[in-house]
């Protein structure tokens, strides 16, 4: 008997938003798939600039 792996996603609802966990990343179902995203390494200078601008 051979078992097949199926991608499992976990769904979470926060307020009016719905998120799915896929490949270790939480994704907002309302976010367009083809839109660009940026990665920020936690603790980096770039990360802290982002946080500082957000808190203004």
C-alpha positions in Angstrom: 0.0 0.0 0.0 1.4 3.3 -1.0 0.4 6.6 0.7 0.3 9.8 -1.3 1.2 13.1 0.3 -1.4 15.8 0.0 -0.8 19.5 0.7 -2.5 20.3 4.0 -3.6 23.9 4.7 -4.8 25.3 7.9 -7.4 28.0 7.9 -7.6 30.8 10.5 -10.2 33.6 10.6 -9.1 36.8 12.4 -11.9 39.4 12.5 -13.1 39.7 8.9 -9.8 38.2 7.4 -9.2 34.6 6.4 -5.7 33.1 6.3 -4.4 29.8 5.0 -1.1 28.2 6.2 0.7 26.8 3.1 4.4 25.8 3.1 5.0 27.5 6.5 3.6 30.9 5.3 0.3 32.4 6.4 -1.4 33.9 3.3 -4.4 36.3 3.3 -7.0 34.9 0.9 -7.9 38.5 0.0 -4.4 39.4 -1.2 -3.9 39.1 -5.0 -1.6 36.2 -5.8 0.3 38.1 -8.5 1.1 41.2 -6.4 4.7 41.8 -5.4 5.8 41.1 -1.8 9.0 42.1 0.0 11.0 40.0 2.5 12.4 41.6 5.6 14.9 39.8 7.8 13.9 40.2 11.4 16.3 42.4 13.3 17.9 43.9 10.2 18.3 47.6 9.7 15.8 47.5 6.9 13.3 45.8 9.2 13.7 48.5 11.9 13.2 51.3 9.3 10.0 49.6 8.2 8.8 49.4 11.8 9.8 53.0 12.5 7.8 54.3 9.5 4.8 52.2 10.4 4.7 53.6 14.0 4.8 57.3 12.9 
